[in-house]
């Protein structure tokens, strides 16, 4: 039972991250292509963001998500969701901050 719960929570984490990255992919690609002025550069940064999102969320779930001791699935899902969304938030904040630092000076120059 513990192994089923463990692998279910890892699958849940990967699913949530995949949905979020799919949602952000198109807009992020447009912005990064504009900044990099090449598809190859944009693809590199998009893949880097994917790796950050997946690894960040999985690291948090594996370190702090001791779901094997959870008494019920709802509590395990809640804890996994909190940790997964925290990893996503940190990743999106990191990428957005770096994009903003690149875009913000350009916005100030045009006024």
C-alpha positions in Angstrom: 0.0 0.0 0.0 2.8 2.4 0.8 4.5 1.9 -2.6 1.2 2.5 -4.4 0.7 5.8 -2.4 4.3 6.9 -3.1 4.1 6.3 -6.8 0.7 7.8 -7.0 1.9 11.0 -5.4 4.9 11.2 -7.8 2.5 10.7 -10.8 0.2 13.4 -9.4 3.2 15.7 -9.1 4.3 15.1 -12.6 0.8 15.6 -13.9 0.3 18.9 -12.2 3.6 20.2 -13.4 2.9 19.0 -16.9 -0.4 20.9 -17.0 1.2 24.1 -15.7 4.1 23.9 -18.2 1.7 23.2 -21.1 -0.4 26.2 -20.0 2.6 28.5 -20.0 4.5 27.1 -23.0 3.0 29.2 -25.8 3.3 32.6 -24.2 6.7 31.9 -22.7 7.9 30.7 -26.1 6.8 33.9 -27.7 8.5 36.1 -25.2 11.7 34.1 -25.2 11.9 34.0 -29.0 11.6 37.7 -29.0 14.3 38.1 -26.4 16.7 35.5 -27.8 15.9 36.3 -31.5 16.4 32.6 -32.3 14.3 29.4 -31.9 17.3 27.4 -30.7 17.9 29.8 -27.8 14.2 29.9 -26.9 14.1 26.1 -27.0 17.1 25.9 -24.6 15.5 28.2 -22.1 12.1 26.5 -22.3 13.7 23.1 -21.7 15.6 24.6 -18.8 12.4 26.0 -17.3 10.8 22.5 -17.7 13.7 20.9 -15.9 13.5 23.5 -13.1 9.8 23.0 -12.7 9.9 19.2 -12.7 13.0 18.8 -10.5 12.0 21.6 -8.1 8.5 20.1 -7.5 9.8 16.5 -7.3 12.6 17.5 -4.9 10.1 19.2 -2.5 7.7 16.2 -2.7 10.5 13.7 -2.1 12.1 15.6 0.8 9.1 17.0 2.6 6.2 14.9 1.4 6.4 12.0 3.7 3.1 10.6 2.4 4.0 7.0 3.4 3.0 8.0 7.0 -0.3 9.7 5.9 -3.3 7.9 7.2 -5.6 8.7 4.3 -5.2 9.6 0.6 -6.8 13.0 1.0 -4.1 14.2 3.4 -1.4 12.8 1.1 -2.9 14.5 -1.9 -3.2 17.8 0.0 0.5 17.7 1.1 1.7 16.7 -2.4 -0.4 19.5 -4.0 1.0 22.1 -1.6 4.6 21.0 -2.3 4.1 20.7 -6.0 2.5 24.1 -6.3 5.3 25.6 -4.2 7.9 24.2 -6.6 6.0 25.5 -9.6 5.6 28.9 -7.9 9.3 29.2 -7.2 10.2 28.1 -10.8 7.7 30.6 -12.4 8.9 33.3 -10.1 12.5 32.7 -11.1 11.8 32.6 -14.8 9.5 35.7 -14.7 12.0 37.7 -12.6 14.8 37.0 -15.1 12.5 37.8 -18.1 11.3 41.0 -16.3 14.9 42.2 -15.8 15.4 41.8 -19.5 12.1 43.4 -20.6 11.9 46.2 -18.0 14.8 48.3 -19.3 13.4 48.1 -22.9 10.0 49.4 -21.6 11.7 52.3 -19.9 13.7 53.3 -23.0 10.6 53.6 -25.3 8.9 56.2 -23.1 
